């Protein structure tokens, strides 16, 4: 069974809620049992949320590498490509973060 803390949203898996929330310390009575449908959304979306987080992490690395290339300033075409890569990676990162936020707002986290 899956339980959600009504104070902070922390999830707990088990036959009963924890004595206190491991995140915010709320007592067991602040937990509610999720329906099968709600729990299934969470289990199903777990992997895609991980993928979005990894994409955001990789995009942040691209931004950092591109900035290094910009700072080296070898020649205008090279700098131009690094600037373009930095801008595109930033958009990719923001899209994945927005998708994760959308999942959370629909109970899929």
C-alpha positions in Angstrom: 0.0 0.0 0.0 1.2 3.5 -0.7 0.7 6.4 1.7 1.1 10.2 1.2 1.9 12.7 4.0 -0.7 15.4 3.8 1.7 17.9 5.2 4.7 17.6 2.8 3.7 15.1 0.2 6.3 12.4 1.2 5.3 8.9 0.0 5.6 5.8 2.1 5.2 2.2 1.0 4.0 -0.3 3.5 1.0 -1.9 5.2 0.6 1.1 7.5 1.9 4.7 7.5 5.1 5.4 9.4 5.0 6.6 13.0 6.2 9.9 11.8 7.1 11.3 8.3 10.8 10.9 7.6 10.8 14.3 5.8 8.7 16.6 7.9 8.1 14.7 11.1 4.3 14.8 10.9 2.6 12.0 12.8 1.1 8.9 11.2 -2.5 10.3 11.3 -1.3 12.9 8.7 -0.9 10.2 6.1 -3.6 9.1 3.7 -3.8 5.8 1.8 -3.7 6.2 -1.9 -6.2 4.5 -4.2 -4.9 1.8 -6.5 -5.3 4.2 -9.4 -3.2 6.9 -7.6 -0.5 4.4 -6.6 -0.3 3.0 -10.2 0.2 6.5 -11.6 3.1 7.0 -9.3 4.7 3.6 -10.0 4.2 4.0 -13.7 5.7 7.5 -13.9 8.7 6.6 -11.7 11.0 5.7 -14.5 10.0 8.6 -16.8 10.6 11.0 -14.0 14.1 9.5 -13.5 14.7 9.9 -17.3 13.6 13.6 -17.2 16.0 14.2 -14.2 18.9 12.6 -16.0 18.2 14.7 -19.2 18.1 17.9 -17.0 21.4 16.9 -15.5 23.1 16.1 -18.8 21.8 19.4 -20.3 23.3 21.3 -17.3 26.6 19.6 -18.1 26.3 20.7 -21.8 25.7 24.3 -20.6 28.8 24.2 -18.5 31.0 22.7 -21.2 29.6 25.2 -23.8 30.4 28.1 -21.4 34.0 26.8 -21.1 34.2 26.8 -24.9 32.9 30.3 -25.1 35.4 31.4 -22.5 38.3 29.9 -24.4 37.2 32.1 -27.4 39.2 30.2 -30.0 37.4 31.8 -33.0 34.0 33.3 -33.9 32.5 30.2 -35.6 33.5 28.0 -32.7 32.1 30.4 -30.1 28.9 30.7 -32.1 28.4 27.0 -32.0 29.1 26.9 -28.3 26.6 29.7 -27.7 24.0 27.8 -29.7 24.6 24.6 -27.8 24.4 26.4 -24.5 21.0 28.0 -25.5 19.6 24.7 -26.8 20.7 22.7 -23.8 19.1 25.3 -21.5 15.8 24.9 -23.3 16.0 21.1 -23.1 16.7 21.3 -19.3 13.7 23.7 -18.8 11.4 21.4 -20.8 12.3 18.3 -18.7 11.9 20.3 -15.4 8.5 21.5 -16.6 7.4 18.0 -17.4 8.5 16.8 -13.9 6.5 19.7 -12.4 3.5 18.7 -14.5 3.8 15.1 -13.3 3.9 16.2 -9.7 0.8 18.4 -10.2 -1.1 15.4 -11.6 0.0 13.1 -8.8 2.6 11.2 -10.9 5.8 11.5 -8.9 
